[in-house]
Amino acid sequence: MVTEDFRGAESKLFQKDWLGLPAIYKIRQPKTYRIKELDFSFRKYRTIHEARLLAKAKKCGVRTPFIYEIDIENTTLVLEYIPGKIIKELLPQLDQKNLQNICRTIGRDVGSLHKNGVIHGDLTTSNIIQNTNKQIIFVDFGLGYISDRIEDFGIDLYLLEKAIQSTHADIYKDVWMNVLKGYKETSPIKNEIEEKLKEIASRGRYSERFLP
C-alpha cells in the first residue's frame, strides 16, 4: 500500500516499503514554469544537498532519518520511516517534567546543528518527531544550508520561536524557556543569542516565513 502526503511546497512524500523496510519517498517533481534542463539541475542539487545535510546532522549527534537510497534520475530520496508522534501534537499532552526534558533536548540538538554550521531552514514542531524509543528526530532539511553566520543561526532559531508561539500559545513560555536553556548548552552563540533574537524580532522581516 502506498500513502501520499502533500506536505511541503517543493516535494511530495509517499510512504512505501523499500526492500521490505517501511520508508518515505521524498520526490522533487518537475516545475513546468522552469527551463527543463535548469529545473532538473536545481532538483538534482537540492536532492543531493538535503542528503548531505541529513548525514552531517548525524555527525553532529542529532538524530535524522537514515537514507536508504538517493535516486538522482528521479530526484528522489528514500528515507527511513519514523514511527512516533510529531512534536506539534505531543507537546500539549505532556506533563511538566516530560515537557521540560523534551524541549531542552530539542534546544540542545538545534544548538549542536548550529555549532557544526547546519541551518535547518524550516524549524517548526511539525518537523520534529519523538519516535517509539523516545528519541527526538529532526526531519525535512529541504530548505537547509551550511553557514557560519550568527545572523543565520539567529533566524533559524527565531523561526522556531515564532512557530512555538503560534502553534502552542498556551504553553509557549514554558516550552520556549526550556528550548532556549537547552540551546545555550551546545550553541556557539549562547552568550549572544537572546540579543540576536531581539534584534531580528525588531526588524520584523522574518515574521511571516515560518509555517505553523
PAROKOL-398569 format. One record per residue (C-alpha): residue number from 1; x, y, z. Coordinates in steps of 0.02 Angstrom, whole numbers, plus 50000, padded with zeros to 5 digits. Example, Ala and Ser with C-alpha at 12.3 -4.5 7.8 and 13.67 -1.06 7.14 Angstrom:
2
SEGU / 1 / 50615 / 49775 / 50390
SEGU / 2 / 50684 / 49947 / 50357
//
This chain:
212
SEGU / 1 / 50000 / 50000 / 50000
SEGU / 2 / 50061 / 50174 / 49957
SEGU / 3 / 50002 / 50327 / 50051
SEGU / 4 / 50033 / 50505 / 49992
SEGU / 5 / 50063 / 50657 / 50099
SEGU / 6 / 50061 / 50828 / 50013
SEGU / 7 / 50163 / 50919 / 50144
SEGU / 8 / 50290 / 51040 / 50075
SEGU / 9 / 50287 / 51156 / 49927
SEGU / 10 / 50440 / 51086 / 49837
SEGU / 11 / 50408 / 50899 / 49852
SEGU / 12 / 50283 / 50759 / 49876
SEGU / 13 / 50300 / 50623 / 50006
SEGU / 14 / 50247 / 50443 / 49985
SEGU / 15 / 50252 / 50306 / 50115
SEGU / 16 / 50301 / 50140 / 50036
SEGU / 17 / 50411 / 49991 / 50080
SEGU / 18 / 50591 / 49989 / 50018
SEGU / 19 / 50667 / 49815 / 50012
SEGU / 20 / 50544 / 49762 / 50147
SEGU / 21 / 50575 / 49913 / 50258
SEGU / 22 / 50443 / 50048 / 50287
SEGU / 23 / 50507 / 50205 / 50202
SEGU / 24 / 50464 / 50381 / 50149
SEGU / 25 / 50494 / 50430 / 49967
SEGU / 26 / 50527 / 50615 / 49951
SEGU / 27 / 50507 / 50664 / 49769
SEGU / 28 / 50553 / 50832 / 49697
SEGU / 29 / 50439 / 50846 / 49549
SEGU / 30 / 50471 / 50948 / 49391
SEGU / 31 / 50413 / 51128 / 49384
SEGU / 32 / 50341 / 51166 / 49213
SEGU / 33 / 50374 / 51353 / 49228
SEGU / 34 / 50562 / 51323 / 49230
SEGU / 35 / 50676 / 51279 / 49084
SEGU / 36 / 50685 / 51089 / 49083
SEGU / 37 / 50874 / 51074 / 49097
SEGU / 38 / 50886 / 51206 / 49234
SEGU / 39 / 50740 / 51130 / 49327
SEGU / 40 / 50823 / 50958 / 49332
SEGU / 41 / 50989 / 51034 / 49383
SEGU / 42 / 50905 / 51127 / 49526
SEGU / 43 / 50807 / 50975 / 49586
SEGU / 44 / 50961 / 50865 / 49574
SEGU / 45 / 51062 / 50990 / 49677
SEGU / 46 / 50927 / 51005 / 49811
SEGU / 47 / 50910 / 50816 / 49824
SEGU / 48 / 51097 / 50788 / 49847
SEGU / 49 / 51113 / 50939 / 49961
SEGU / 50 / 50974 / 50880 / 50077
SEGU / 51 / 51054 / 50707 / 50087
SEGU / 52 / 51219 / 50787 / 50137
SEGU / 53 / 51134 / 50892 / 50271
SEGU / 54 / 51047 / 50739 / 50343
SEGU / 55 / 51215 / 50650 / 50351
SEGU / 56 / 51304 / 50800 / 50426
SEGU / 57 / 51168 / 50817 / 50559
SEGU / 58 / 51200 / 50637 / 50611
SEGU / 59 / 51385 / 50676 / 50631
SEGU / 60 / 51333 / 50816 / 50749
SEGU / 61 / 51245 / 50687 / 50857
SEGU / 62 / 51072 / 50742 / 50800
SEGU / 63 / 50954 / 50602 / 50751
SEGU / 64 / 50884 / 50612 / 50574
SEGU / 65 / 50805 / 50480 / 50461
SEGU / 66 / 50926 / 50356 / 50383
SEGU / 67 / 50947 / 50374 / 50195
SEGU / 68 / 50907 / 50212 / 50107
SEGU / 69 / 50930 / 50273 / 49929
SEGU / 70 / 50971 / 50430 / 49829
SEGU / 71 / 50886 / 50417 / 49660
SEGU / 72 / 50965 / 50558 / 49560
SEGU / 73 / 50875 / 50521 / 49397
SEGU / 74 / 50706 / 50540 / 49482
SEGU / 75 / 50767 / 50671 / 49607
SEGU / 76 / 50703 / 50564 / 49750
SEGU / 77 / 50764 / 50525 / 49924
SEGU / 78 / 50710 / 50361 / 50003
SEGU / 79 / 50714 / 50388 / 50191
SEGU / 80 / 50683 / 50287 / 50348
SEGU / 81 / 50502 / 50296 / 50404
SEGU / 82 / 50497 / 50361 / 50584
SEGU / 83 / 50355 / 50288 / 50687
SEGU / 84 / 50308 / 50402 / 50831
SEGU / 85 / 50225 / 50567 / 50869
SEGU / 86 / 50251 / 50737 / 50790
SEGU / 87 / 50308 / 50859 / 50924
SEGU / 88 / 50171 / 50980 / 50873
SEGU / 89 / 50042 / 50852 / 50929
SEGU / 90 / 50142 / 50783 / 51076
SEGU / 91 / 50184 / 50942 / 51174
SEGU / 92 / 50006 / 50980 / 51235
SEGU / 93 / 49991 / 50802 / 51303
SEGU / 94 / 50147 / 50806 / 51412
SEGU / 95 / 50164 / 50833 / 51598
SEGU / 96 / 50281 / 50969 / 51660
SEGU / 97 / 50434 / 50858 / 51683
SEGU / 98 / 50424 / 50774 / 51513
SEGU / 99 / 50386 / 50940 / 51428
SEGU / 100 / 50544 / 51017 / 51501
SEGU / 101 / 50652 / 50867 / 51456
SEGU / 102 / 50593 / 50858 / 51276
SEGU / 103 / 50607 / 51046 / 51248
SEGU / 104 / 50783 / 51051 / 51319
SEGU / 105 / 50832 / 50906 / 51208
SEGU / 106 / 50763 / 50998 / 51056
SEGU / 107 / 50860 / 51154 / 51107
SEGU / 108 / 51022 / 51056 / 51130
SEGU / 109 / 51001 / 50973 / 50961
SEGU / 110 / 50971 / 51139 / 50872
SEGU / 111 / 51125 / 51209 / 50960
SEGU / 112 / 51227 / 51059 / 50902
SEGU / 113 / 51170 / 51086 / 50723
SEGU / 114 / 51221 / 51268 / 50731
SEGU / 115 / 51386 / 51226 / 50814
SEGU / 116 / 51426 / 51123 / 50660
SEGU / 117 / 51360 / 51251 / 50536
SEGU / 118 / 51196 / 51164 / 50491
SEGU / 119 / 51046 / 51278 / 50465
SEGU / 120 / 50884 / 51178 / 50461
SEGU / 121 / 50788 / 51314 / 50369
SEGU / 122 / 50613 / 51262 / 50422
SEGU / 123 / 50617 / 51233 / 50609
SEGU / 124 / 50441 / 51202 / 50671
SEGU / 125 / 50368 / 51074 / 50791
SEGU / 126 / 50294 / 50988 / 50637
SEGU / 127 / 50470 / 50943 / 50579
SEGU / 128 / 50524 / 50860 / 50740
SEGU / 129 / 50466 / 50686 / 50793
SEGU / 130 / 50480 / 50584 / 50952
SEGU / 131 / 50499 / 50404 / 50895
SEGU / 132 / 50437 / 50249 / 50985
SEGU / 133 / 50605 / 50238 / 51076
SEGU / 134 / 50578 / 50415 / 51145
SEGU / 135 / 50717 / 50486 / 51035
SEGU / 136 / 50700 / 50658 / 50956
SEGU / 137 / 50712 / 50655 / 50766
SEGU / 138 / 50732 / 50806 / 50652
SEGU / 139 / 50657 / 50788 / 50478
SEGU / 140 / 50640 / 50889 / 50316
SEGU / 141 / 50803 / 50980 / 50284
SEGU / 142 / 50743 / 51031 / 50111
SEGU / 143 / 50767 / 51216 / 50146
SEGU / 144 / 50927 / 51192 / 50245
SEGU / 145 / 51103 / 51251 / 50208
SEGU / 146 / 51276 / 51270 / 50283
SEGU / 147 / 51328 / 51432 / 50365
SEGU / 148 / 51441 / 51504 / 50499
SEGU / 149 / 51346 / 51669 / 50513
SEGU / 150 / 51271 / 51718 / 50680
SEGU / 151 / 51130 / 51801 / 50582
SEGU / 152 / 51081 / 51634 / 50504
SEGU / 153 / 51086 / 51544 / 50671
SEGU / 154 / 50975 / 51678 / 50744
SEGU / 155 / 50848 / 51672 / 50603
SEGU / 156 / 50839 / 51482 / 50612
SEGU / 157 / 50802 / 51488 / 50799
SEGU / 158 / 50686 / 51637 / 50782
SEGU / 159 / 50577 / 51540 / 50660
SEGU / 160 / 50563 / 51401 / 50788
SEGU / 161 / 50514 / 51525 / 50923
SEGU / 162 / 50379 / 51603 / 50814
SEGU / 163 / 50312 / 51430 / 50766
SEGU / 164 / 50301 / 51383 / 50950
SEGU / 165 / 50218 / 51548 / 50993
SEGU / 166 / 50089 / 51525 / 50856
SEGU / 167 / 50053 / 51339 / 50875
SEGU / 168 / 50072 / 51318 / 51063
SEGU / 169 / 50017 / 51487 / 51130
SEGU / 170 / 49952 / 51419 / 51295
SEGU / 171 / 50117 / 51334 / 51341
SEGU / 172 / 50232 / 51447 / 51240
SEGU / 173 / 50328 / 51523 / 51386
SEGU / 174 / 50372 / 51357 / 51467
SEGU / 175 / 50413 / 51274 / 51300
SEGU / 176 / 50522 / 51415 / 51237
SEGU / 177 / 50612 / 51441 / 51403
SEGU / 178 / 50669 / 51260 / 51403
SEGU / 179 / 50714 / 51257 / 51218
SEGU / 180 / 50823 / 51410 / 51247
SEGU / 181 / 50904 / 51332 / 51401
SEGU / 182 / 50948 / 51178 / 51301
SEGU / 183 / 51010 / 51282 / 51155
SEGU / 184 / 51131 / 51377 / 51266
SEGU / 185 / 51210 / 51213 / 51323
SEGU / 186 / 51277 / 51174 / 51149
SEGU / 187 / 51263 / 51331 / 51041
SEGU / 188 / 51415 / 51427 / 50979
SEGU / 189 / 51323 / 51591 / 51015
SEGU / 190 / 51249 / 51551 / 51186
SEGU / 191 / 51303 / 51720 / 51255
SEGU / 192 / 51235 / 51817 / 51107
SEGU / 193 / 51078 / 51725 / 51056
SEGU / 194 / 50947 / 51820 / 51158
SEGU / 195 / 51011 / 51988 / 51096
SEGU / 196 / 51014 / 51922 / 50918
SEGU / 197 / 50834 / 51860 / 50933
SEGU / 198 / 50777 / 52030 / 50996
SEGU / 199 / 50867 / 52114 / 50852
SEGU / 200 / 50785 / 52000 / 50722
SEGU / 201 / 50613 / 52021 / 50801
SEGU / 202 / 50631 / 52210 / 50799
SEGU / 203 / 50662 / 52208 / 50612
SEGU / 204 / 50503 / 52108 / 50582
SEGU / 205 / 50563 / 52044 / 50415
SEGU / 206 / 50550 / 51861 / 50456
SEGU / 207 / 50385 / 51855 / 50548
SEGU / 208 / 50290 / 51778 / 50403
SEGU / 209 / 50419 / 51650 / 50347
SEGU / 210 / 50376 / 51511 / 50467
SEGU / 211 / 50245 / 51380 / 50433
SEGU / 212 / 50139 / 51340 / 50587
//
